[in-house]
């Protein structure tokens, strides 16, 4: 998004590709502005309070199922994101029109 804000995914590895239904695939926004150096810290108790906060950007499973895609047809792994202007490709799928 910029030099300090990023989108990260959290997922369940369930869905198309392993014969199961996707249940948890969410994209979160994080901001590194107040991030703390933790590479030399060990132990869970020493890391308390140092985690970045995150804000839900998109619940992928909810967005796709609300648009008629079945949980078992959602890919098990989401590995990347790309953004750009909407393109016409015939029949509409979400904001993309399929030709």
Secondary structure, 3 states (H helix, E strand, C coil): CCCCEEEEEEECCCCECCCCCCCCEEEEEEECCCCCCCCCCCCHHHHCCCCCCEEEEEEHHHHHHCCCCCHHHCECCCCCCCCCCCCECCEEECCEEEC
